[in-house]
């Protein structure tokens, strides 16, 4: 099952400067593991010590925030698009 992953600019240095990746995974957690296999060290940039997405990163599956779905257990299907978006703060 091919899933398109959009990598934010600050993390592209860890994906050989690729902004878009194709991966196979059944859910977001498995996708993170796949990214770690392909690009060692990626998981620690995406997840905290408990294996949950870091608070300053937002994951979207087809424009839906995974925090309002099943978090890292959010299922993925062929053709889905996963966006990793750094949180923006300011005032």
SEFIZA-3560 file (N, C-alpha, C; in Angstrom, 3 decimals):
REM SEFIZA-3560
<numar><xx>0.848</xx><yy>-1.170</yy><zz>0.000</zz><atom>N</atom></numar>
<numar><xx>0.000</xx><yy>0.000</yy><zz>0.000</zz><atom>CA</atom></numar>
<numar><xx>0.895</xx><yy>1.234</yy><zz>0.000</zz><atom>C</atom></numar>
<numar><xx>0.820</xx><yy>2.041</yy><zz>-1.022</zz><atom>N</atom></numar>
<numar><xx>1.673</xx><yy>3.219</yy><zz>-1.159</zz><atom>CA</atom></numar>
<numar><xx>0.997</xx><yy>4.442</yy><zz>-0.552</zz><atom>C</atom></numar>
<numar><xx>1.741</xx><yy>5.115</yy><zz>0.298</zz><atom>N</atom></numar>
<numar><xx>1.286</xx><yy>6.331</yy><zz>0.956</zz><atom>CA</atom></numar>
<numar><xx>2.284</xx><yy>7.428</yy><zz>0.613</zz><atom>C</atom></numar>
<numar><xx>1.786</xx><yy>8.596</yy><zz>0.287</zz><atom>N</atom></numar>
<numar><xx>2.639</xx><yy>9.739</yy><zz>-0.009</zz><atom>CA</atom></numar>
<numar><xx>2.889</xx><yy>10.498</yy><zz>1.288</zz><atom>C</atom></numar>
<numar><xx>4.165</xx><yy>10.783</yy><zz>1.591</zz><atom>N</atom></numar>
<numar><xx>4.530</xx><yy>11.482</yy><zz>2.819</zz><atom>CA</atom></numar>
<numar><xx>5.187</xx><yy>12.800</yy><zz>2.442</zz><atom>C</atom></numar>
<numar><xx>4.641</xx><yy>13.901</yy><zz>2.967</zz><atom>N</atom></numar>
<numar><xx>5.198</xx><yy>15.230</yy><zz>2.719</zz><atom>CA</atom></numar>
<numar><xx>6.086</xx><yy>15.606</yy><zz>3.898</zz><atom>C</atom></numar>
<numar><xx>7.364</xx><yy>15.816</yy><zz>3.625</zz><atom>N</atom></numar>
<numar><xx>8.362</xx><yy>16.097</yy><zz>4.655</zz><atom>CA</atom></numar>
<numar><xx>8.598</xx><yy>17.605</yy><zz>4.722</zz><atom>C</atom></numar>
<numar><xx>8.529</xx><yy>18.206</yy><zz>5.929</zz><atom>N</atom></numar>
<numar><xx>8.768</xx><yy>19.648</yy><zz>6.037</zz><atom>CA</atom></numar>
<numar><xx>10.243</xx><yy>19.973</yy><zz>5.791</zz><atom>C</atom></numar>
<numar><xx>10.496</xx><yy>21.168</yy><zz>5.337</zz><atom>N</atom></numar>
<numar><xx>11.849</xx><yy>21.608</yy><zz>4.984</zz><atom>CA</atom></numar>
<numar><xx>12.876</xx><yy>21.339</yy><zz>6.085</zz><atom>C</atom></numar>
<numar><xx>12.603</xx><yy>21.633</yy><zz>7.365</zz><atom>N</atom></numar>
<numar><xx>13.632</xx><yy>21.397</yy><zz>8.383</zz><atom>CA</atom></numar>
<numar><xx>14.043</xx><yy>19.923</yy><zz>8.527</zz><atom>C</atom></numar>
<numar><xx>13.194</xx><yy>18.988</yy><zz>8.122</zz><atom>N</atom></numar>
<numar><xx>13.525</xx><yy>17.570</yy><zz>8.249</zz><atom>CA</atom></numar>
<numar><xx>14.078</xx><yy>16.962</yy><zz>6.962</zz><atom>C</atom></numar>
<numar><xx>14.049</xx><yy>17.714</yy><zz>5.887</zz><atom>N</atom></numar>
<numar><xx>14.489</xx><yy>17.167</yy><zz>4.602</zz><atom>CA</atom></numar>
<numar><xx>15.974</xx><yy>16.815</yy><zz>4.591</zz><atom>C</atom></numar>
<numar><xx>16.776</xx><yy>17.450</yy><zz>5.449</zz><atom>N</atom></numar>
<numar><xx>18.195</xx><yy>17.103</yy><zz>5.507</zz><atom>CA</atom></numar>
<numar><xx>18.384</xx><yy>15.672</yy><zz>6.008</zz><atom>C</atom></numar>
<numar><xx>17.372</xx><yy>15.109</yy><zz>6.648</zz><atom>N</atom></numar>
<numar><xx>17.433</xx><yy>13.735</yy><zz>7.149</zz><atom>CA</atom></numar>
<numar><xx>16.841</xx><yy>12.732</yy><zz>6.157</zz><atom>C</atom></numar>
<numar><xx>16.261</xx><yy>13.223</yy><zz>5.063</zz><atom>N</atom></numar>
<numar><xx>15.674</xx><yy>12.353</yy><zz>4.037</zz><atom>CA</atom></numar>
<numar><xx>16.379</xx><yy>12.549</yy><zz>2.689</zz><atom>C</atom></numar>
<numar><xx>17.669</xx><yy>12.855</yy><zz>2.755</zz><atom>N</atom></numar>
<numar><xx>18.446</xx><yy>13.092</yy><zz>1.530</zz><atom>CA</atom></numar>
<numar><xx>17.825</xx><yy>14.197</yy><zz>0.687</zz><atom>C</atom></numar>
<numar><xx>17.322</xx><yy>15.236</yy><zz>1.362</zz><atom>N</atom></numar>
<numar><xx>16.728</xx><yy>16.415</yy><zz>0.725</zz><atom>CA</atom></numar>
<numar><xx>15.483</xx><yy>16.106</yy><zz>-0.099</zz><atom>C</atom></numar>
<numar><xx>14.793</xx><yy>15.034</yy><zz>0.254</zz><atom>N</atom></numar>
<numar><xx>13.542</xx><yy>14.692</yy><zz>-0.427</zz><atom>CA</atom></numar>
<numar><xx>12.364</xx><yy>15.330</yy><zz>0.311</zz><atom>C</atom></numar>
<numar><xx>11.532</xx><yy>16.037</yy><zz>-0.414</zz><atom>N</atom></numar>
<numar><xx>10.356</xx><yy>16.677</yy><zz>0.170</zz><atom>CA</atom></numar>
<numar><xx>9.147</xx><yy>15.748</yy><zz>0.173</zz><atom>C</atom></numar>
<numar><xx>9.155</xx><yy>14.765</yy><zz>-0.720</zz><atom>N</atom></numar>
<numar><xx>8.038</xx><yy>13.821</yy><zz>-0.843</zz><atom>CA</atom></numar>
<numar><xx>8.609</xx><yy>12.415</yy><zz>-0.894</zz><atom>C</atom></numar>
<numar><xx>7.992</xx><yy>11.534</yy><zz>-0.129</zz><atom>N</atom></numar>
<numar><xx>8.408</xx><yy>10.136</yy><zz>-0.099</zz><atom>CA</atom></numar>
<numar><xx>7.213</xx><yy>9.240</yy><zz>-0.366</zz><atom>C</atom></numar>
<numar><xx>7.465</xx><yy>8.058</yy><zz>-0.878</zz><atom>N</atom></numar>
<numar><xx>6.440</xx><yy>7.025</yy><zz>-1.021</zz><atom>CA</atom></numar>
<numar><xx>6.809</xx><yy>5.923</yy><zz>-0.042</zz><atom>C</atom></numar>
<numar><xx>5.880</xx><yy>5.542</yy><zz>0.804</zz><atom>N</atom></numar>
<numar><xx>6.111</xx><yy>4.497</yy><zz>1.799</zz><atom>CA</atom></numar>
<numar><xx>4.913</xx><yy>3.562</yy><zz>1.850</zz><atom>C</atom></numar>
<numar><xx>5.155</xx><yy>2.402</yy><zz>2.438</zz><atom>N</atom></numar>
<numar><xx>4.077</xx><yy>1.447</yy><zz>2.680</zz><atom>CA</atom></numar>
<numar><xx>3.936</xx><yy>1.267</yy><zz>4.181</zz><atom>C</atom></numar>
<numar><xx>2.715</xx><yy>1.423</yy><zz>4.692</zz><atom>N</atom></numar>
<numar><xx>2.453</xx><yy>1.256</yy><zz>6.120</zz><atom>CA</atom></numar>
<numar><xx>0.961</xx><yy>1.134</yy><zz>6.344</zz><atom>C</atom></numar>
<numar><xx>0.584</xx><yy>0.387</yy><zz>7.366</zz><atom>N</atom></numar>
<numar><xx>-0.827</xx><yy>0.186</yy><zz>7.679</zz><atom>CA</atom></numar>
<numar><xx>-1.422</xx><yy>1.257</yy><zz>8.552</zz><atom>C</atom></numar>
<numar><xx>-0.562</xx><yy>1.946</yy><zz>9.328</zz><atom>N</atom></numar>
<numar><xx>-1.024</xx><yy>3.050</yy><zz>10.164</zz><atom>CA</atom></numar>
<numar><xx>0.121</xx><yy>4.041</yy><zz>10.355</zz><atom>C</atom></numar>
<numar><xx>-0.160</xx><yy>5.141</yy><zz>11.019</zz><atom>N</atom></numar>
<numar><xx>0.843</xx><yy>6.201</yy><zz>11.175</zz><atom>CA</atom></numar>
<numar><xx>2.045</xx><yy>5.705</yy><zz>11.978</zz><atom>C</atom></numar>
<numar><xx>1.806</xx><yy>4.899</yy><zz>13.013</zz><atom>N</atom></numar>
<numar><xx>2.911</xx><yy>4.357</yy><zz>13.805</zz><atom>CA</atom></numar>
<numar><xx>3.845</xx><yy>3.512</yy><zz>12.956</zz><atom>C</atom></numar>
<numar><xx>3.283</xx><yy>2.665</yy><zz>12.113</zz><atom>N</atom></numar>
<numar><xx>4.094</xx><yy>1.842</yy><zz>11.218</zz><atom>CA</atom></numar>
<numar><xx>4.822</xx><yy>2.708</yy><zz>10.190</zz><atom>C</atom></numar>
<numar><xx>4.197</xx><yy>3.788</yy><zz>9.783</zz><atom>N</atom></numar>
<numar><xx>4.835</xx><yy>4.718</yy><zz>8.845</zz><atom>CA</atom></numar>
<numar><xx>6.078</xx><yy>5.329</yy><zz>9.488</zz><atom>C</atom></numar>
<numar><xx>5.963</xx><yy>5.731</yy><zz>10.736</zz><atom>N</atom></numar>
<numar><xx>7.115</xx><yy>6.301</yy><zz>11.450</zz><atom>CA</atom></numar>
<numar><xx>8.239</xx><yy>5.269</yy><zz>11.529</zz><atom>C</atom></numar>
<numar><xx>7.899</xx><yy>4.013</yy><zz>11.800</zz><atom>N</atom></numar>
<numar><xx>8.908</xx><yy>2.947</yy><zz>11.843</zz><atom>CA</atom></numar>
<numar><xx>9.558</xx><yy>2.750</yy><zz>10.475</zz><atom>C</atom></numar>
<numar><xx>8.765</xx><yy>2.827</yy><zz>9.418</zz><atom>N</atom></numar>
<numar><xx>9.298</xx><yy>2.691</yy><zz>8.060</zz><atom>CA</atom></numar>
<numar><xx>10.266</xx><yy>3.831</yy><zz>7.756</zz><atom>C</atom></numar>
<numar><xx>9.891</xx><yy>5.045</yy><zz>8.152</zz><atom>N</atom></numar>
<numar><xx>10.790</xx><yy>6.187</yy><zz>7.950</zz><atom>CA</atom></numar>
<numar><xx>12.090</xx><yy>5.995</yy><zz>8.718</zz><atom>C</atom></numar>
<numar><xx>12.009</xx><yy>5.438</yy><zz>9.924</zz><atom>N</atom></numar>
<numar><xx>13.201</xx><yy>5.179</yy><zz>10.729</zz><atom>CA</atom></numar>
<numar><xx>14.108</xx><yy>4.148</yy><zz>10.041</zz><atom>C</atom></numar>
<numar><xx>13.498</xx><yy>3.121</yy><zz>9.442</zz><atom>N</atom></numar>
<numar><xx>14.292</xx><yy>2.107</yy><zz>8.732</zz><atom>CA</atom></numar>
<numar><xx>15.014</xx><yy>2.713</yy><zz>7.536</zz><atom>C</atom></numar>
<numar><xx>14.319</xx><yy>3.558</yy><zz>6.806</zz><atom>N</atom></numar>
<numar><xx>14.911</xx><yy>4.169</yy><zz>5.605</zz><atom>CA</atom></numar>
<numar><xx>15.890</xx><yy>5.280</yy><zz>5.951</zz><atom>C</atom></numar>
<numar><xx>15.591</xx><yy>6.005</yy><zz>7.022</zz><atom>N</atom></numar>
<numar><xx>16.388</xx><yy>7.166</yy><zz>7.408</zz><atom>CA</atom></numar>
<numar><xx>16.651</xx><yy>7.112</yy><zz>8.910</zz><atom>C</atom></numar>
<numar><xx>17.682</xx><yy>6.340</yy><zz>9.334</zz><atom>N</atom></numar>
<numar><xx>17.963</xx><yy>6.189</yy><zz>10.763</zz><atom>CA</atom></numar>
<numar><xx>18.073</xx><yy>7.533</yy><zz>11.484</zz><atom>C</atom></numar>
<numar><xx>17.433</xx><yy>7.606</yy><zz>12.658</zz><atom>N</atom></numar>
<numar><xx>17.423</xx><yy>8.832</yy><zz>13.446</zz><atom>CA</atom></numar>
<numar><xx>16.173</xx><yy>9.667</yy><zz>13.233</zz><atom>C</atom></numar>
<numar><xx>15.374</xx><yy>9.311</yy><zz>12.230</zz><atom>N</atom></numar>
<numar><xx>14.171</xx><yy>10.084</yy><zz>11.917</zz><atom>CA</atom></numar>
<numar><xx>13.132</xx><yy>9.980</yy><zz>13.036</zz><atom>C</atom></numar>
<numar><xx>12.979</xx><yy>8.786</yy><zz>13.623</zz><atom>N</atom></numar>
<numar><xx>11.956</xx><yy>8.590</yy><zz>14.647</zz><atom>CA</atom></numar>
<numar><xx>12.169</xx><yy>9.513</yy><zz>15.837</zz><atom>C</atom></numar>
<numar><xx>13.407</xx><yy>9.686</yy><zz>16.263</zz><atom>N</atom></numar>
<numar><xx>13.657</xx><yy>10.555</yy><zz>17.416</zz><atom>CA</atom></numar>
<numar><xx>13.336</xx><yy>12.017</yy><zz>17.112</zz><atom>C</atom></numar>
<numar><xx>13.322</xx><yy>12.371</yy><zz>15.857</zz><atom>N</atom></numar>
<numar><xx>12.941</xx><yy>13.734</yy><zz>15.475</zz><atom>CA</atom></numar>
<numar><xx>11.426</xx><yy>13.892</yy><zz>15.387</zz><atom>C</atom></numar>
<numar><xx>10.739</xx><yy>12.773</yy><zz>15.159</zz><atom>N</atom></numar>
<numar><xx>9.283</xx><yy>12.804</yy><zz>15.019</zz><atom>CA</atom></numar>
<numar><xx>8.544</xx><yy>12.470</yy><zz>16.319</zz><atom>C</atom></numar>
<numar><xx>9.161</xx><yy>11.649</yy><zz>17.177</zz><atom>N</atom></numar>
<numar><xx>8.468</xx><yy>11.137</yy><zz>18.367</zz><atom>CA</atom></numar>
<numar><xx>9.228</xx><yy>11.434</yy><zz>19.653</zz><atom>C</atom></numar>
<numar><xx>8.467</xx><yy>11.498</yy><zz>20.746</zz><atom>N</atom></numar>
<numar><xx>9.074</xx><yy>11.688</yy><zz>22.063</zz><atom>CA</atom></numar>
<numar><xx>9.527</xx><yy>10.330</yy><zz>22.608</zz><atom>C</atom></numar>
<numar><xx>9.951</xx><yy>10.319</yy><zz>23.878</zz><atom>N</atom></numar>
<numar><xx>10.469</xx><yy>9.106</yy><zz>24.506</zz><atom>CA</atom></numar>
<numar><xx>9.407</xx><yy>8.008</yy><zz>24.635</zz><atom>C</atom></numar>
<numar><xx>8.136</xx><yy>8.382</yy><zz>24.656</zz><atom>N</atom></numar>
<numar><xx>7.048</xx><yy>7.413</yy><zz>24.752</zz><atom>CA</atom></numar>
<numar><xx>6.580</xx><yy>6.916</yy><zz>23.381</zz><atom>C</atom></numar>
<numar><xx>7.218</xx><yy>7.390</yy><zz>22.323</zz><atom>N</atom></numar>
<numar><xx>6.844</xx><yy>6.967</yy><zz>20.981</zz><atom>CA</atom></numar>
<numar><xx>5.671</xx><yy>7.726</yy><zz>20.391</zz><atom>C</atom></numar>
<numar><xx>5.268</xx><yy>8.808</yy><zz>21.044</zz><atom>N</atom></numar>
<numar><xx>4.159</xx><yy>9.632</yy><zz>20.556</zz><atom>CA</atom></numar>
<numar><xx>4.716</xx><yy>10.801</yy><zz>19.738</zz><atom>C</atom></numar>
<numar><xx>3.949</xx><yy>11.288</yy><zz>18.776</zz><atom>N</atom></numar>
<numar><xx>4.413</xx><yy>12.439</yy><zz>17.989</zz><atom>CA</atom></numar>
<numar><xx>4.792</xx><yy>13.617</yy><zz>18.905</zz><atom>C</atom></numar>
<numar><xx>5.882</xx><yy>14.250</yy><zz>18.584</zz><atom>N</atom></numar>
<numar><xx>6.329</xx><yy>15.413</yy><zz>19.371</zz><atom>CA</atom></numar>
<numar><xx>5.262</xx><yy>16.504</yy><zz>19.326</zz><atom>C</atom></numar>
<numar><xx>5.169</xx><yy>17.233</yy><zz>20.414</zz><atom>N</atom></numar>
<numar><xx>4.119</xx><yy>18.251</yy><zz>20.546</zz><atom>CA</atom></numar>
<numar><xx>4.220</xx><yy>19.358</yy><zz>19.504</zz><atom>C</atom></numar>
<numar><xx>5.426</xx><yy>19.632</yy><zz>19.025</zz><atom>N</atom></numar>
<numar><xx>5.597</xx><yy>20.717</yy><zz>18.061</zz><atom>CA</atom></numar>
<numar><xx>5.441</xx><yy>20.257</yy><zz>16.612</zz><atom>C</atom></numar>
<numar><xx>5.064</xx><yy>18.990</yy><zz>16.417</zz><atom>N</atom></numar>
<numar><xx>4.799</xx><yy>18.482</yy><zz>15.074</zz><atom>CA</atom></numar>
<numar><xx>3.343</xx><yy>18.056</yy><zz>14.961</zz><atom>C</atom></numar>
<numar><xx>2.746</xx><yy>18.358</yy><zz>13.848</zz><atom>N</atom></numar>
<numar><xx>1.375</xx><yy>17.926</yy><zz>13.573</zz><atom>CA</atom></numar>
<numar><xx>1.408</xx><yy>16.953</yy><zz>12.397</zz><atom>C</atom></numar>
<numar><xx>0.691</xx><yy>15.854</yy><zz>12.543</zz><atom>N</atom></numar>
<numar><xx>0.570</xx><yy>14.872</yy><zz>11.474</zz><atom>CA</atom></numar>
<numar><xx>-0.855</xx><yy>14.933</yy><zz>10.940</zz><atom>C</atom></numar>
<numar><xx>-0.970</xx><yy>14.980</yy><zz>9.625</zz><atom>N</atom></numar>
<numar><xx>-2.276</xx><yy>15.014</yy><zz>8.967</zz><atom>CA</atom></numar>
<numar><xx>-2.359</xx><yy>13.870</yy><zz>7.976</zz><atom>C</atom></numar>
<numar><xx>-3.481</xx><yy>13.177</yy><zz>7.969</zz><atom>N</atom></numar>
<numar><xx>-3.759</xx><yy>12.158</yy><zz>6.966</zz><atom>CA</atom></numar>
<numar><xx>-4.902</xx><yy>12.700</yy><zz>6.128</zz><atom>C</atom></numar>
<numar><xx>-4.617</xx><yy>12.974</yy><zz>4.871</zz><atom>N</atom></numar>
<numar><xx>-5.604</xx><yy>13.570</yy><zz>3.970</zz><atom>CA</atom></numar>
<numar><xx>-6.250</xx><yy>14.810</yy><zz>4.592</zz><atom>C</atom></numar>
<numar><xx>-5.426</xx><yy>15.683</yy><zz>5.131</zz><atom>N</atom></numar>
<numar><xx>-5.835</xx><yy>16.971</yy><zz>5.730</zz><atom>CA</atom></numar>
<numar><xx>-6.564</xx><yy>16.838</yy><zz>7.065</zz><atom>C</atom></numar>
<numar><xx>-6.624</xx><yy>15.629</yy><zz>7.641</zz><atom>N</atom></numar>
<numar><xx>-7.262</xx><yy>15.427</yy><zz>8.944</zz><atom>CA</atom></numar>
<numar><xx>-6.177</xx><yy>15.243</yy><zz>10.002</zz><atom>C</atom></numar>
<numar><xx>-6.221</xx><yy>16.051</yy><zz>11.056</zz><atom>N</atom></numar>
<numar><xx>-5.261</xx><yy>15.972</yy><zz>12.147</zz><atom>CA</atom></numar>
<numar><xx>-5.414</xx><yy>14.627</yy><zz>12.865</zz><atom>C</atom></numar>
<numar><xx>-4.328</xx><yy>13.863</yy><zz>12.994</zz><atom>N</atom></numar>
<numar><xx>-4.428</xx><yy>12.539</yy><zz>13.608</zz><atom>CA</atom></numar>
<numar><xx>-4.815</xx><yy>12.610</yy><zz>15.084</zz><atom>C</atom></numar>
<numar><xx>-4.629</xx><yy>13.764</yy><zz>15.721</zz><atom>N</atom></numar>
<numar><xx>-5.035</xx><yy>13.903</yy><zz>17.128</zz><atom>CA</atom></numar>
<numar><xx>-6.545</xx><yy>13.776</yy><zz>17.276</zz><atom>C</atom></numar>
<numar><xx>-7.286</xx><yy>14.038</yy><zz>16.212</zz><atom>N</atom></numar>
<numar><xx>-8.743</xx><yy>13.932</yy><zz>16.243</zz><atom>CA</atom></numar>
<numar><xx>-9.228</xx><yy>12.640</yy><zz>15.587</zz><atom>C</atom></numar>
<numar><xx>-8.270</xx><yy>11.808</yy><zz>15.178</zz><atom>N</atom></numar>
<numar><xx>-8.594</xx><yy>10.490</yy><zz>14.624</zz><atom>CA</atom></numar>
<numar><xx>-8.146</xx><yy>9.458</yy><zz>15.661</zz><atom>C</atom></numar>
<numar><xx>-7.267</xx><yy>8.548</yy><zz>15.293</zz><atom>N</atom></numar>
<numar><xx>-6.768</xx><yy>7.533</yy><zz>16.225</zz><atom>CA</atom></numar>
<numar><xx>-5.289</xx><yy>7.719</yy><zz>16.531</zz><atom>C</atom></numar>
<numar><xx>-4.812</xx><yy>8.970</yy><zz>16.458</zz><atom>N</atom></numar>
<numar><xx>-3.419</xx><yy>9.307</yy><zz>16.723</zz><atom>CA</atom></numar>
<numar><xx>-2.516</xx><yy>8.393</yy><zz>15.887</zz><atom>C</atom></numar>
<numar><xx>-1.472</xx><yy>7.786</yy><zz>16.474</zz><atom>N</atom></numar>
<numar><xx>-0.555</xx><yy>7.000</yy><zz>15.646</zz><atom>CA</atom></numar>
<numar><xx>-1.172</xx><yy>5.682</yy><zz>15.176</zz><atom>C</atom></numar>
<numar><xx>-2.325</xx><yy>5.343</yy><zz>15.699</zz><atom>N</atom></numar>
<numar><xx>-3.028</xx><yy>4.139</yy><zz>15.237</zz><atom>CA</atom></numar>
<numar><xx>-3.972</xx><yy>4.452</yy><zz>14.070</zz><atom>C</atom></numar>
<numar><xx>-3.954</xx><yy>5.705</yy><zz>13.599</zz><atom>N</atom></numar>
<numar><xx>-4.776</xx><yy>6.085</yy><zz>12.454</zz><atom>CA</atom></numar>
<numar><xx>-4.387</xx><yy>5.226</yy><zz>11.255</zz><atom>C</atom></numar>
<numar><xx>-5.355</xx><yy>4.517</yy><zz>10.719</zz><atom>N</atom></numar>
<numar><xx>-5.104</xx><yy>3.613</yy><zz>9.599</zz><atom>CA</atom></numar>
<numar><xx>-4.805</xx><yy>4.390</yy><zz>8.320</zz><atom>C</atom></numar>
<numar><xx>-3.962</xx><yy>3.779</yy><zz>7.507</zz><atom>N</atom></numar>
<numar><xx>-3.606</xx><yy>4.343</yy><zz>6.211</zz><atom>CA</atom></numar>
<numar><xx>-4.031</xx><yy>3.360</yy><zz>5.130</zz><atom>C</atom></numar>
<numar><xx>-4.437</xx><yy>3.925</yy><zz>3.998</zz><atom>N</atom></numar>
<numar><xx>-4.781</xx><yy>3.074</yy><zz>2.865</zz><atom>CA</atom></numar>
<numar><xx>-4.072</xx><yy>3.593</yy><zz>1.618</zz><atom>C</atom></numar>
<numar><xx>-4.034</xx><yy>2.764</yy><zz>0.627</zz><atom>N</atom></numar>
<numar><xx>-3.356</xx><yy>3.093</yy><zz>-0.618</zz><atom>CA</atom></numar>
<numar><xx>-3.820</xx><yy>4.451</yy><zz>-1.142</zz><atom>C</atom></numar>
<numar><xx>-2.866</xx><yy>5.316</yy><zz>-1.449</zz><atom>N</atom></numar>
<numar><xx>-3.191</xx><yy>6.626</yy><zz>-2.001</zz><atom>CA</atom></numar>
<numar><xx>-3.338</xx><yy>7.728</yy><zz>-0.976</zz><atom>C</atom></numar>
<numar><xx>-3.302</xx><yy>7.396</yy><zz>0.322</zz><atom>N</atom></numar>
<numar><xx>-3.396</xx><yy>8.442</yy><zz>1.352</zz><atom>CA</atom></numar>
<numar><xx>-2.188</xx><yy>9.360</yy><zz>1.289</zz><atom>C</atom></numar>
<numar><xx>-2.381</xx><yy>10.579</yy><zz>1.781</zz><atom>N</atom></numar>
<numar><xx>-1.303</xx><yy>11.552</yy><zz>1.860</zz><atom>CA</atom></numar>
<numar><xx>-1.110</xx><yy>11.940</yy><zz>3.317</zz><atom>C</atom></numar>
<numar><xx>0.113</xx><yy>11.770</yy><zz>3.809</zz><atom>N</atom></numar>
<numar><xx>0.445</xx><yy>12.127</yy><zz>5.190</zz><atom>CA</atom></numar>
<numar><xx>1.345</xx><yy>13.344</yy><zz>5.145</zz><atom>C</atom></numar>
<numar><xx>0.910</xx><yy>14.401</yy><zz>5.846</zz><atom>N</atom></numar>
<numar><xx>1.699</xx><yy>15.626</yy><zz>5.944</zz><atom>CA</atom></numar>
<numar><xx>2.245</xx><yy>15.744</yy><zz>7.341</zz><atom>C</atom></numar>
<numar><xx>3.532</xx><yy>16.054</yy><zz>7.436</zz><atom>N</atom></numar>
<numar><xx>4.167</xx><yy>16.340</yy><zz>8.721</zz><atom>CA</atom></numar>
<numar><xx>4.412</xx><yy>17.848</yy><zz>8.733</zz><atom>C</atom></numar>
<numar><xx>3.768</xx><yy>18.532</yy><zz>9.682</zz><atom>N</atom></numar>
<numar><xx>3.789</xx><yy>19.993</yy><zz>9.686</zz><atom>CA</atom></numar>
<numar><xx>4.293</xx><yy>20.500</yy><zz>11.029</zz><atom>C</atom></numar>
<numar><xx>5.407</xx><yy>21.251</yy><zz>11.046</zz><atom>N</atom></numar>
<numar><xx>5.867</xx><yy>21.846</yy><zz>12.294</zz><atom>CA</atom></numar>
<numar><xx>4.843</xx><yy>22.862</yy><zz>12.797</zz><atom>C</atom></numar>
<numar><xx>4.632</xx><yy>22.872</yy><zz>14.105</zz><atom>N</atom></numar>
<numar><xx>3.720</xx><yy>23.849</yy><zz>14.692</zz><atom>CA</atom></numar>
<numar><xx>4.326</xx><yy>25.238</yy><zz>14.548</zz><atom>C</atom></numar>
<numar><xx>3.455</xx><yy>26.221</yy><zz>14.384</zz><atom>N</atom></numar>
<numar><xx>3.890</xx><yy>27.597</yy><zz>14.241</zz><atom>CA</atom></numar>
<numar><xx>3.397</xx><yy>28.382</yy><zz>15.439</zz><atom>C</atom></numar>
<numar><xx>4.294</xx><yy>29.123</yy><zz>16.050</zz><atom>N</atom></numar>
<numar><xx>3.913</xx><yy>29.961</yy><zz>17.189</zz><atom>CA</atom></numar>
<numar><xx>4.372</xx><yy>31.381</yy><zz>16.910</zz><atom>C</atom></numar>
<numar><xx>3.743</xx><yy>32.278</yy><zz>17.545</zz><atom>N</atom></numar>
<numar><xx>4.136</xx><yy>33.673</yy><zz>17.361</zz><atom>CA</atom></numar>
<numar><xx>3.059</xx><yy>34.592</yy><zz>17.884</zz><atom>C</atom></numar>
<numar><xx>3.315</xx><yy>35.809</yy><zz>17.707</zz><atom>N</atom></numar>
<numar><xx>2.307</xx><yy>36.721</yy><zz>18.224</zz><atom>CA</atom></numar>
<numar><xx>2.461</xx><yy>38.080</yy><zz>17.647</zz><atom>C</atom></numar>
//
